[in-house]
């Protein structure tokens, strides 16, 4: 991520469609303090929240990224091309 190259440590990062490998899935990553501020009893808020098809796709994509070592591969490829 360009954030690391620039030495930026963001409070919130949003990620979109690539998470679902073509299926529209997004995510928000934030600090524990900010996440706790949203803990008002409503655990999840999203237009498509809880869609079982999207959940299954998201879990599958994350499993493949982990099982196939894609994060490490991208890190290595990034070093080579830099």
PDB file with one MODEL, atoms N, CA, C and O in Angstrom:
MODEL        1
ATOM      1  N   UNK A   1       0.828  -1.174   0.000  1.00  0.00           N
ATOM      2  CA  UNK A   1       0.000   0.000   0.000  1.00  0.00           C
ATOM      3  C   UNK A   1       0.875   1.240   0.000  1.00  0.00           C
ATOM      4  O   UNK A   1       1.913   1.263   0.662  1.00  0.00           O
ATOM      5  N   UNK A   2       0.482   2.254  -0.718  1.00  0.00           N
ATOM      6  CA  UNK A   2       1.222   3.489  -0.774  1.00  0.00           C
ATOM      7  C   UNK A   2       1.380   4.177   0.562  1.00  0.00           C
ATOM      8  O   UNK A   2       2.289   4.986   0.746  1.00  0.00           O
ATOM      9  N   UNK A   3       0.506   3.863   1.488  1.00  0.00           N
ATOM     10  CA  UNK A   3       0.595   4.469   2.818  1.00  0.00           C
ATOM     11  C   UNK A   3       1.921   4.148   3.484  1.00  0.00           C
ATOM     12  O   UNK A   3       2.537   5.017   4.101  1.00  0.00           O
ATOM     13  N   UNK A   4       2.357   2.923   3.362  1.00  0.00           N
ATOM     14  CA  UNK A   4       3.615   2.508   3.991  1.00  0.00           C
ATOM     15  C   UNK A   4       4.808   3.195   3.349  1.00  0.00           C
ATOM     16  O   UNK A   4       5.744   3.595   4.040  1.00  0.00           O
ATOM     17  N   UNK A   5       4.779   3.331   2.039  1.00  0.00           N
ATOM     18  CA  UNK A   5       5.882   3.987   1.339  1.00  0.00           C
ATOM     19  C   UNK A   5       6.029   5.423   1.822  1.00  0.00           C
ATOM     20  O   UNK A   5       7.144   5.917   1.988  1.00  0.00           O
ATOM     21  N   UNK A   6       4.900   6.090   2.045  1.00  0.00           N
ATOM     22  CA  UNK A   6       4.922   7.477   2.491  1.00  0.00           C
ATOM     23  C   UNK A   6       5.074   7.634   3.987  1.00  0.00           C
ATOM     24  O   UNK A   6       5.148   8.756   4.488  1.00  0.00           O
ATOM     25  N   UNK A   7       5.122   6.520   4.714  1.00  0.00           N
ATOM     26  CA  UNK A   7       5.264   6.587   6.162  1.00  0.00           C
ATOM     27  C   UNK A   7       4.022   7.075   6.874  1.00  0.00           C
ATOM     28  O   UNK A   7       4.108   7.577   7.995  1.00  0.00           O
ATOM     29  N   UNK A   8       2.868   6.937   6.242  1.00  0.00           N
ATOM     30  CA  UNK A   8       1.610   7.408   6.814  1.00  0.00           C
ATOM     31  C   UNK A   8       0.977   6.285   7.648  1.00  0.00           C
ATOM     32  O   UNK A   8       0.938   5.133   7.217  1.00  0.00           O
ATOM     33  N   UNK A   9       0.491   6.625   8.824  1.00  0.00           N
ATOM     34  CA  UNK A   9      -0.250   5.681   9.656  1.00  0.00           C
ATOM     35  C   UNK A   9      -1.665   6.245   9.799  1.00  0.00           C
ATOM     36  O   UNK A   9      -1.907   7.096  10.655  1.00  0.00           O
ATOM     37  N   UNK A  10      -2.600   5.778   8.969  1.00  0.00           N
ATOM     38  CA  UNK A  10      -3.953   6.331   8.971  1.00  0.00           C
ATOM     39  C   UNK A  10      -4.789   5.850  10.152  1.00  0.00           C
ATOM     40  O   UNK A  10      -4.514   4.805  10.741  1.00  0.00           O
ATOM     41  N   UNK A  11      -5.801   6.623  10.481  1.00  0.00           N
ATOM     42  CA  UNK A  11      -6.766   6.203  11.496  1.00  0.00           C
ATOM     43  C   UNK A  11      -7.776   5.223  10.922  1.00  0.00           C
ATOM     44  O   UNK A  11      -8.209   4.294  11.604  1.00  0.00           O
ATOM     45  N   UNK A  12      -8.154   5.434   9.654  1.00  0.00           N
ATOM     46  CA  UNK A  12      -9.143   4.587   8.987  1.00  0.00           C
ATOM     47  C   UNK A  12      -8.691   4.360   7.542  1.00  0.00           C
ATOM     48  O   UNK A  12      -8.228   5.284   6.874  1.00  0.00           O
ATOM     49  N   UNK A  13      -8.832   3.115   7.070  1.00  0.00           N
ATOM     50  CA  UNK A  13      -8.564   2.784   5.673  1.00  0.00           C
ATOM     51  C   UNK A  13      -9.788   2.048   5.145  1.00  0.00           C
ATOM     52  O   UNK A  13     -10.282   1.123   5.789  1.00  0.00           O
ATOM     53  N   UNK A  14     -10.275   2.450   3.989  1.00  0.00           N
ATOM     54  CA  UNK A  14     -11.376   1.733   3.344  1.00  0.00           C
ATOM     55  C   UNK A  14     -10.828   1.009   2.118  1.00  0.00           C
ATOM     56  O   UNK A  14      -9.954   1.521   1.417  1.00  0.00           O
ATOM     57  N   UNK A  15     -11.350  -0.179   1.873  1.00  0.00           N
ATOM     58  CA  UNK A  15     -10.938  -0.982   0.722  1.00  0.00           C
ATOM     59  C   UNK A  15     -12.190  -1.446   0.009  1.00  0.00           C
ATOM     60  O   UNK A  15     -13.191  -1.773   0.645  1.00  0.00           O
ATOM     61  N   UNK A  16     -12.133  -1.474  -1.306  1.00  0.00           N
ATOM     62  CA  UNK A  16     -13.332  -1.788  -2.053  1.00  0.00           C
ATOM     63  C   UNK A  16     -13.278  -3.079  -2.833  1.00  0.00           C
ATOM     64  O   UNK A  16     -12.708  -4.072  -2.381  1.00  0.00           O
ATOM     65  N   UNK A  17     -13.862  -3.059  -3.981  1.00  0.00           N
ATOM     66  CA  UNK A  17     -14.196  -4.237  -4.782  1.00  0.00           C
ATOM     67  C   UNK A  17     -13.104  -5.294  -4.942  1.00  0.00           C
ATOM     68  O   UNK A  17     -13.458  -6.468  -5.046  1.00  0.00           O
ATOM     69  N   UNK A  18     -11.832  -4.984  -4.969  1.00  0.00           N
ATOM     70  CA  UNK A  18     -10.850  -6.061  -5.150  1.00  0.00           C
ATOM     71  C   UNK A  18     -10.918  -7.144  -4.067  1.00  0.00           C
ATOM     72  O   UNK A  18     -10.443  -8.259  -4.287  1.00  0.00           O
ATOM     73  N   UNK A  19     -11.487  -6.842  -2.930  1.00  0.00           N
ATOM     74  CA  UNK A  19     -11.563  -7.834  -1.858  1.00  0.00           C
ATOM     75  C   UNK A  19     -12.374  -9.064  -2.261  1.00  0.00           C
ATOM     76  O   UNK A  19     -12.144 -10.152  -1.734  1.00  0.00           O
ATOM     77  N   UNK A  20     -13.300  -8.908  -3.168  1.00  0.00           N
ATOM     78  CA  UNK A  20     -14.149 -10.024  -3.582  1.00  0.00           C
ATOM     79  C   UNK A  20     -13.734 -10.646  -4.895  1.00  0.00           C
ATOM     80  O   UNK A  20     -14.475 -11.451  -5.460  1.00  0.00           O
ATOM     81  N   UNK A  21     -12.558 -10.286  -5.393  1.00  0.00           N
ATOM     82  CA  UNK A  21     -12.063 -10.825  -6.664  1.00  0.00           C
ATOM     83  C   UNK A  21     -13.119 -10.711  -7.766  1.00  0.00           C
ATOM     84  O   UNK A  21     -13.379 -11.667  -8.497  1.00  0.00           O
ATOM     85  N   UNK A  22     -13.711  -9.544  -7.867  1.00  0.00           N
ATOM     86  CA  UNK A  22     -14.740  -9.280  -8.866  1.00  0.00           C
ATOM     87  C   UNK A  22     -16.135  -9.155  -8.295  1.00  0.00           C
ATOM     88  O   UNK A  22     -17.008  -8.552  -8.919  1.00  0.00           O
ATOM     89  N   UNK A  23     -16.356  -9.708  -7.134  1.00  0.00           N
ATOM     90  CA  UNK A  23     -17.638  -9.567  -6.440  1.00  0.00           C
ATOM     91  C   UNK A  23     -17.539  -8.340  -5.543  1.00  0.00           C
ATOM     92  O   UNK A  23     -16.538  -8.184  -4.843  1.00  0.00           O
ATOM     93  N   UNK A  24     -18.539  -7.468  -5.539  1.00  0.00           N
ATOM     94  CA  UNK A  24     -18.432  -6.214  -4.777  1.00  0.00           C
ATOM     95  C   UNK A  24     -18.439  -6.404  -3.257  1.00  0.00           C
ATOM     96  O   UNK A  24     -19.493  -6.520  -2.631  1.00  0.00           O
ATOM     97  N   UNK A  25     -17.247  -6.430  -2.692  1.00  0.00           N
ATOM     98  CA  UNK A  25     -17.071  -6.530  -1.245  1.00  0.00           C
ATOM     99  C   UNK A  25     -16.139  -5.404  -0.821  1.00  0.00           C
ATOM    100  O   UNK A  25     -15.164  -5.107  -1.511  1.00  0.00           O
ATOM    101  N   UNK A  26     -16.431  -4.789   0.291  1.00  0.00           N
ATOM    102  CA  UNK A  26     -15.576  -3.723   0.810  1.00  0.00           C
ATOM    103  C   UNK A  26     -15.282  -3.972   2.282  1.00  0.00           C
ATOM    104  O   UNK A  26     -15.933  -4.792   2.930  1.00  0.00           O
ATOM    105  N   UNK A  27     -14.288  -3.250   2.800  1.00  0.00           N
ATOM    106  CA  UNK A  27     -13.938  -3.397   4.210  1.00  0.00           C
ATOM    107  C   UNK A  27     -13.429  -2.062   4.750  1.00  0.00           C
ATOM    108  O   UNK A  27     -12.975  -1.195   4.003  1.00  0.00           O
ATOM    109  N   UNK A  28     -13.521  -1.930   6.059  1.00  0.00           N
ATOM    110  CA  UNK A  28     -12.967  -0.790   6.767  1.00  0.00           C
ATOM    111  C   UNK A  28     -12.006  -1.338   7.815  1.00  0.00           C
ATOM    112  O   UNK A  28     -12.352  -2.238   8.581  1.00  0.00           O
ATOM    113  N   UNK A  29     -10.802  -0.788   7.840  1.00  0.00           N
ATOM    114  CA  UNK A  29      -9.810  -1.162   8.844  1.00  0.00           C
ATOM    115  C   UNK A  29      -9.498   0.099   9.635  1.00  0.00           C
ATOM    116  O   UNK A  29      -9.257   1.160   9.060  1.00  0.00           O
ATOM    117  N   UNK A  30      -9.505  -0.024  10.952  1.00  0.00           N
ATOM    118  CA  UNK A  30      -9.298   1.158  11.782  1.00  0.00           C
ATOM    119  C   UNK A  30      -8.611   0.776  13.085  1.00  0.00           C
ATOM    120  O   UNK A  30      -8.304  -0.392  13.320  1.00  0.00           O
ATOM    121  N   UNK A  31      -8.380   1.750  13.908  1.00  0.00           N
ATOM    122  CA  UNK A  31      -7.777   1.497  15.209  1.00  0.00           C
ATOM    123  C   UNK A  31      -8.827   0.940  16.163  1.00  0.00           C
ATOM    124  O   UNK A  31     -10.025   1.126  15.950  1.00  0.00           O
ATOM    125  N   UNK A  32      -8.387   0.270  17.193  1.00  0.00           N
ATOM    126  CA  UNK A  32      -9.305  -0.270  18.200  1.00  0.00           C
ATOM    127  C   UNK A  32     -10.114   0.857  18.828  1.00  0.00           C
ATOM    128  O   UNK A  32     -11.312   0.698  19.059  1.00  0.00           O
ATOM    129  N   UNK A  33      -9.474   2.004  19.109  1.00  0.00           N
ATOM    130  CA  UNK A  33     -10.180   3.123  19.759  1.00  0.00           C
ATOM    131  C   UNK A  33     -11.334   3.623  18.898  1.00  0.00           C
ATOM    132  O   UNK A  33     -12.419   3.891  19.414  1.00  0.00           O
ATOM    133  N   UNK A  34     -11.115   3.749  17.611  1.00  0.00           N
ATOM    134  CA  UNK A  34     -12.188   4.215  16.717  1.00  0.00           C
ATOM    135  C   UNK A  34     -13.274   3.148  16.599  1.00  0.00           C
ATOM    136  O   UNK A  34     -14.461   3.470  16.635  1.00  0.00           O
ATOM    137  N   UNK A  35     -12.886   1.898  16.459  1.00  0.00           N
ATOM    138  CA  UNK A  35     -13.882   0.820  16.376  1.00  0.00           C
ATOM    139  C   UNK A  35     -14.737   0.785  17.635  1.00  0.00           C
ATOM    140  O   UNK A  35     -15.954   0.619  17.559  1.00  0.00           O
ATOM    141  N   UNK A  36     -14.101   0.940  18.792  1.00  0.00           N
ATOM    142  CA  UNK A  36     -14.851   0.934  20.053  1.00  0.00           C
ATOM    143  C   UNK A  36     -15.846   2.084  20.127  1.00  0.00           C
ATOM    144  O   UNK A  36     -16.902   1.945  20.743  1.00  0.00           O
ATOM    145  N   UNK A  37     -15.523   3.224  19.504  1.00  0.00           N
ATOM    146  CA  UNK A  37     -16.427   4.374  19.513  1.00  0.00           C
ATOM    147  C   UNK A  37     -17.720   4.077  18.747  1.00  0.00           C
ATOM    148  O   UNK A  37     -18.757   4.686  19.010  1.00  0.00           O
ATOM    149  N   UNK A  38     -17.651   3.141  17.800  1.00  0.00           N
ATOM    150  CA  UNK A  38     -18.836   2.751  17.031  1.00  0.00           C
ATOM    151  C   UNK A  38     -19.652   1.669  17.734  1.00  0.00           C
ATOM    152  O   UNK A  38     -20.748   1.336  17.283  1.00  0.00           O
ATOM    153  N   UNK A  39     -19.140   1.123  18.816  1.00  0.00           N
ATOM    154  CA  UNK A  39     -19.813   0.030  19.522  1.00  0.00           C
ATOM    155  C   UNK A  39     -20.941   0.587  20.390  1.00  0.00           C
ATOM    156  O   UNK A  39     -20.799   0.783  21.597  1.00  0.00           O
ATOM    157  N   UNK A  40     -22.048   0.828  19.729  1.00  0.00           N
ATOM    158  CA  UNK A  40     -23.211   1.407  20.420  1.00  0.00           C
ATOM    159  C   UNK A  40     -24.373   0.417  20.481  1.00  0.00           C
ATOM    160  O   UNK A  40     -25.516   0.809  20.719  1.00  0.00           O
ATOM    161  N   UNK A  41     -24.079  -0.860  20.267  1.00  0.00           N
ATOM    162  CA  UNK A  41     -25.130  -1.868  20.286  1.00  0.00           C
ATOM    163  C   UNK A  41     -25.453  -2.399  18.903  1.00  0.00           C
ATOM    164  O   UNK A  41     -25.853  -3.554  18.762  1.00  0.00           O
ATOM    165  N   UNK A  42     -25.285  -1.571  17.878  1.00  0.00           N
ATOM    166  CA  UNK A  42     -25.493  -2.022  16.504  1.00  0.00           C
ATOM    167  C   UNK A  42     -24.150  -2.555  16.011  1.00  0.00           C
ATOM    168  O   UNK A  42     -23.197  -1.788  15.872  1.00  0.00           O
ATOM    169  N   UNK A  43     -24.064  -3.829  15.752  1.00  0.00           N
ATOM    170  CA  UNK A  43     -22.790  -4.467  15.451  1.00  0.00           C
ATOM    171  C   UNK A  43     -22.338  -4.319  14.002  1.00  0.00           C
ATOM    172  O   UNK A  43     -21.140  -4.393  13.726  1.00  0.00           O
ATOM    173  N   UNK A  44     -23.248  -4.117  13.092  1.00  0.00           N
ATOM    174  CA  UNK A  44     -22.842  -4.032  11.689  1.00  0.00           C
ATOM    175  C   UNK A  44     -23.817  -3.140  10.947  1.00  0.00           C
ATOM    176  O   UNK A  44     -25.028  -3.223  11.149  1.00  0.00           O
ATOM    177  N   UNK A  45     -23.284  -2.291  10.093  1.00  0.00           N
ATOM    178  CA  UNK A  45     -24.152  -1.425   9.301  1.00  0.00           C
ATOM    179  C   UNK A  45     -23.617  -1.347   7.885  1.00  0.00           C
ATOM    180  O   UNK A  45     -22.494  -0.899   7.653  1.00  0.00           O
ATOM    181  N   UNK A  46     -24.439  -1.789   6.940  1.00  0.00           N
ATOM    182  CA  UNK A  46     -24.059  -1.788   5.544  1.00  0.00           C
ATOM    183  C   UNK A  46     -25.302  -2.117   4.735  1.00  0.00           C
ATOM    184  O   UNK A  46     -26.196  -2.817   5.212  1.00  0.00           O
ATOM    185  N   UNK A  47     -25.354  -1.619   3.533  1.00  0.00           N
ATOM    186  CA  UNK A  47     -26.493  -1.883   2.665  1.00  0.00           C
ATOM    187  C   UNK A  47     -26.700  -3.375   2.447  1.00  0.00           C
ATOM    188  O   UNK A  47     -27.831  -3.859   2.475  1.00  0.00           O
ATOM    189  N   UNK A  48     -25.609  -4.103   2.229  1.00  0.00           N
ATOM    190  CA  UNK A  48     -25.699  -5.524   1.925  1.00  0.00           C
ATOM    191  C   UNK A  48     -25.192  -6.386   3.083  1.00  0.00           C
ATOM    192  O   UNK A  48     -24.867  -7.555   2.878  1.00  0.00           O
ATOM    193  N   UNK A  49     -25.119  -5.843   4.265  1.00  0.00           N
ATOM    194  CA  UNK A  49     -24.566  -6.558   5.423  1.00  0.00           C
ATOM    195  C   UNK A  49     -25.234  -7.894   5.672  1.00  0.00           C
ATOM    196  O   UNK A  49     -26.461  -7.993   5.685  1.00  0.00           O
ATOM    197  N   UNK A  50     -24.432  -8.908   5.868  1.00  0.00           N
ATOM    198  CA  UNK A  50     -24.955 -10.221   6.214  1.00  0.00           C
ATOM    199  C   UNK A  50     -25.361 -11.081   5.038  1.00  0.00           C
ATOM    200  O   UNK A  50     -25.857 -12.190   5.235  1.00  0.00           O
ATOM    201  N   UNK A  51     -25.167 -10.606   3.827  1.00  0.00           N
ATOM    202  CA  UNK A  51     -25.502 -11.382   2.643  1.00  0.00           C
ATOM    203  C   UNK A  51     -24.649 -12.657   2.648  1.00  0.00           C
ATOM    204  O   UNK A  51     -23.424 -12.570   2.569  1.00  0.00           O
ATOM    205  N   UNK A  52     -25.270 -13.833   2.738  1.00  0.00           N
ATOM    206  CA  UNK A  52     -24.487 -15.067   2.857  1.00  0.00           C
ATOM    207  C   UNK A  52     -23.607 -15.364   1.641  1.00  0.00           C
ATOM    208  O   UNK A  52     -22.536 -15.952   1.790  1.00  0.00           O
ATOM    209  N   UNK A  53     -24.039 -14.970   0.450  1.00  0.00           N
ATOM    210  CA  UNK A  53     -23.226 -15.200  -0.745  1.00  0.00           C
ATOM    211  C   UNK A  53     -21.960 -14.348  -0.670  1.00  0.00           C
ATOM    212  O   UNK A  53     -20.861 -14.845  -0.915  1.00  0.00           O
ATOM    213  N   UNK A  54     -22.110 -13.068  -0.331  1.00  0.00           N
ATOM    214  CA  UNK A  54     -20.947 -12.189  -0.225  1.00  0.00           C
ATOM    215  C   UNK A  54     -20.008 -12.650   0.886  1.00  0.00           C
ATOM    216  O   UNK A  54     -18.789 -12.598   0.727  1.00  0.00           O
ATOM    217  N   UNK A  55     -20.562 -13.097   1.998  1.00  0.00           N
ATOM    218  CA  UNK A  55     -19.738 -13.599   3.107  1.00  0.00           C
ATOM    219  C   UNK A  55     -18.928 -14.815   2.670  1.00  0.00           C
ATOM    220  O   UNK A  55     -17.740 -14.913   2.977  1.00  0.00           O
ATOM    221  N   UNK A  56     -19.558 -15.734   1.960  1.00  0.00           N
ATOM    222  CA  UNK A  56     -18.865 -16.938   1.496  1.00  0.00           C
ATOM    223  C   UNK A  56     -17.752 -16.583   0.511  1.00  0.00           C
ATOM    224  O   UNK A  56     -16.661 -17.151   0.562  1.00  0.00           O
ATOM    225  N   UNK A  57     -18.037 -15.647  -0.377  1.00  0.00           N
ATOM    226  CA  UNK A  57     -17.025 -15.225  -1.344  1.00  0.00           C
ATOM    227  C   UNK A  57     -15.858 -14.551  -0.620  1.00  0.00           C
ATOM    228  O   UNK A  57     -14.698 -14.844  -0.909  1.00  0.00           O
ATOM    229  N   UNK A  58     -16.156 -13.663   0.308  1.00  0.00           N
ATOM    230  CA  UNK A  58     -15.105 -12.986   1.060  1.00  0.00           C
ATOM    231  C   UNK A  58     -14.229 -13.961   1.819  1.00  0.00           C
ATOM    232  O   UNK A  58     -13.003 -13.850   1.786  1.00  0.00           O
ATOM    233  N   UNK A  59     -14.839 -14.911   2.499  1.00  0.00           N
ATOM    234  CA  UNK A  59     -14.075 -15.920   3.238  1.00  0.00           C
ATOM    235  C   UNK A  59     -13.198 -16.751   2.304  1.00  0.00           C
ATOM    236  O   UNK A  59     -12.056 -17.071   2.636  1.00  0.00           O
ATOM    237  N   UNK A  60     -13.735 -17.098   1.142  1.00  0.00           N
ATOM    238  CA  UNK A  60     -12.978 -17.897   0.176  1.00  0.00           C
ATOM    239  C   UNK A  60     -11.780 -17.125  -0.354  1.00  0.00           C
ATOM    240  O   UNK A  60     -10.678 -17.668  -0.432  1.00  0.00           O
ATOM    241  N   UNK A  61     -11.983 -15.870  -0.717  1.00  0.00           N
ATOM    242  CA  UNK A  61     -10.876 -15.053  -1.217  1.00  0.00           C
ATOM    243  C   UNK A  61      -9.793 -14.922  -0.149  1.00  0.00           C
ATOM    244  O   UNK A  61      -8.610 -15.078  -0.454  1.00  0.00           O
ATOM    245  N   UNK A  62     -10.174 -14.638   1.095  1.00  0.00           N
ATOM    246  CA  UNK A  62      -9.185 -14.504   2.164  1.00  0.00           C
ATOM    247  C   UNK A  62      -8.442 -15.823   2.405  1.00  0.00           C
ATOM    248  O   UNK A  62      -7.237 -15.819   2.657  1.00  0.00           O
ATOM    249  N   UNK A  63      -9.149 -16.936   2.329  1.00  0.00           N
ATOM    250  CA  UNK A  63      -8.505 -18.242   2.519  1.00  0.00           C
ATOM    251  C   UNK A  63      -7.479 -18.505   1.411  1.00  0.00           C
ATOM    252  O   UNK A  63      -6.380 -18.988   1.682  1.00  0.00           O
ATOM    253  N   UNK A  64      -7.839 -18.188   0.174  1.00  0.00           N
ATOM    254  CA  UNK A  64      -6.919 -18.398  -0.945  1.00  0.00           C
ATOM    255  C   UNK A  64      -5.689 -17.500  -0.804  1.00  0.00           C
ATOM    256  O   UNK A  64      -4.564 -17.942  -1.038  1.00  0.00           O
ATOM    257  N   UNK A  65      -5.904 -16.246  -0.425  1.00  0.00           N
ATOM    258  CA  UNK A  65      -4.769 -15.330  -0.225  1.00  0.00           C
ATOM    259  C   UNK A  65      -3.817 -15.907   0.816  1.00  0.00           C
ATOM    260  O   UNK A  65      -2.600 -15.873   0.631  1.00  0.00           O
ATOM    261  N   UNK A  66      -4.363 -16.437   1.908  1.00  0.00           N
ATOM    262  CA  UNK A  66      -3.523 -17.002   2.962  1.00  0.00           C
ATOM    263  C   UNK A  66      -2.900 -18.333   2.535  1.00  0.00           C
ATOM    264  O   UNK A  66      -1.688 -18.514   2.656  1.00  0.00           O
ATOM    265  N   UNK A  67      -3.717 -19.263   2.037  1.00  0.00           N
ATOM    266  CA  UNK A  67      -3.224 -20.607   1.693  1.00  0.00           C
ATOM    267  C   UNK A  67      -2.180 -20.583   0.577  1.00  0.00           C
ATOM    268  O   UNK A  67      -1.236 -21.373   0.591  1.00  0.00           O
ATOM    269  N   UNK A  68      -2.347 -19.690  -0.377  1.00  0.00           N
ATOM    270  CA  UNK A  68      -1.429 -19.624  -1.515  1.00  0.00           C
ATOM    271  C   UNK A  68      -0.260 -18.662  -1.290  1.00  0.00           C
ATOM    272  O   UNK A  68       0.571 -18.483  -2.180  1.00  0.00           O
ATOM    273  N   UNK A  69      -0.191 -18.043  -0.109  1.00  0.00           N
ATOM    274  CA  UNK A  69       0.918 -17.143   0.204  1.00  0.00           C
ATOM    275  C   UNK A  69       0.968 -15.908  -0.679  1.00  0.00           C
ATOM    276  O   UNK A  69       2.050 -15.409  -0.990  1.00  0.00           O
ATOM    277  N   UNK A  70      -0.194 -15.411  -1.086  1.00  0.00           N
ATOM    278  CA  UNK A  70      -0.227 -14.294  -2.032  1.00  0.00           C
ATOM    279  C   UNK A  70       0.282 -12.981  -1.448  1.00  0.00           C
ATOM    280  O   UNK A  70       0.851 -12.167  -2.175  1.00  0.00           O
ATOM    281  N   UNK A  71       0.090 -12.762  -0.157  1.00  0.00           N
ATOM    282  CA  UNK A  71       0.586 -11.533   0.456  1.00  0.00           C
ATOM    283  C   UNK A  71       2.120 -11.514   0.421  1.00  0.00           C
ATOM    284  O   UNK A  71       2.719 -10.501   0.061  1.00  0.00           O
ATOM    285  N   UNK A  72       2.741 -12.608   0.785  1.00  0.00           N
ATOM    286  CA  UNK A  72       4.207 -12.693   0.751  1.00  0.00           C
ATOM    287  C   UNK A  72       4.727 -12.565  -0.672  1.00  0.00           C
ATOM    288  O   UNK A  72       5.752 -11.929  -0.914  1.00  0.00           O
ATOM    289  N   UNK A  73       4.011 -13.175  -1.612  1.00  0.00           N
ATOM    290  CA  UNK A  73       4.413 -13.086  -3.013  1.00  0.00           C
ATOM    291  C   UNK A  73       4.348 -11.644  -3.515  1.00  0.00           C
ATOM    292  O   UNK A  73       5.240 -11.187  -4.231  1.00  0.00           O
ATOM    293  N   UNK A  74       3.294 -10.938  -3.135  1.00  0.00           N
ATOM    294  CA  UNK A  74       3.168  -9.532  -3.544  1.00  0.00           C
ATOM    295  C   UNK A  74       4.271  -8.688  -2.919  1.00  0.00           C
ATOM    296  O   UNK A  74       4.799  -7.781  -3.563  1.00  0.00           O
ATOM    297  N   UNK A  75       4.620  -8.979  -1.681  1.00  0.00           N
ATOM    298  CA  UNK A  75       5.699  -8.245  -1.000  1.00  0.00           C
ATOM    299  C   UNK A  75       7.022  -8.462  -1.736  1.00  0.00           C
ATOM    300  O   UNK A  75       7.772  -7.516  -1.973  1.00  0.00           O
ATOM    301  N   UNK A  76       7.297  -9.711  -2.093  1.00  0.00           N
ATOM    302  CA  UNK A  76       8.527 -10.023  -2.829  1.00  0.00           C
ATOM    303  C   UNK A  76       8.526  -9.366  -4.203  1.00  0.00           C
ATOM    304  O   UNK A  76       9.529  -8.786  -4.618  1.00  0.00           O
ATOM    305  N   UNK A  77       7.405  -9.454  -4.906  1.00  0.00           N
ATOM    306  CA  UNK A  77       7.301  -8.840  -6.234  1.00  0.00           C
ATOM    307  C   UNK A  77       7.484  -7.337  -6.164  1.00  0.00           C
ATOM    308  O   UNK A  77       8.090  -6.734  -7.050  1.00  0.00           O
ATOM    309  N   UNK A  78       6.960  -6.735  -5.112  1.00  0.00           N
ATOM    310  CA  UNK A  78       7.094  -5.292  -4.936  1.00  0.00           C
ATOM    311  C   UNK A  78       8.539  -4.871  -4.746  1.00  0.00           C
ATOM    312  O   UNK A  78       8.966  -3.840  -5.266  1.00  0.00           O
ATOM    313  N   UNK A  79       9.287  -5.664  -4.004  1.00  0.00           N
ATOM    314  CA  UNK A  79      10.718  -5.373  -3.808  1.00  0.00           C
ATOM    315  C   UNK A  79      11.493  -5.486  -5.103  1.00  0.00           C
ATOM    316  O   UNK A  79      12.371  -4.668  -5.376  1.00  0.00           O
ATOM    317  N   UNK A  80      11.177  -6.494  -5.905  1.00  0.00           N
ATOM    318  CA  UNK A  80      11.870  -6.720  -7.158  1.00  0.00           C
ATOM    319  C   UNK A  80      11.629  -5.568  -8.136  1.00  0.00           C
ATOM    320  O   UNK A  80      12.551  -5.129  -8.824  1.00  0.00           O
ATOM    321  N   UNK A  81      10.386  -5.082  -8.195  1.00  0.00           N
ATOM    322  CA  UNK A  81      10.041  -4.038  -9.171  1.00  0.00           C
ATOM    323  C   UNK A  81      10.413  -2.642  -8.693  1.00  0.00           C
ATOM    324  O   UNK A  81      10.351  -1.692  -9.474  1.00  0.00           O
ATOM    325  N   UNK A  82      10.797  -2.495  -7.431  1.00  0.00           N
ATOM    326  CA  UNK A  82      11.150  -1.163  -6.924  1.00  0.00           C
ATOM    327  C   UNK A  82      12.541  -0.747  -7.309  1.00  0.00           C
ATOM    328  O   UNK A  82      12.978   0.348  -6.955  1.00  0.00           O
TER     329      UNK A  82
ENDMDL
END
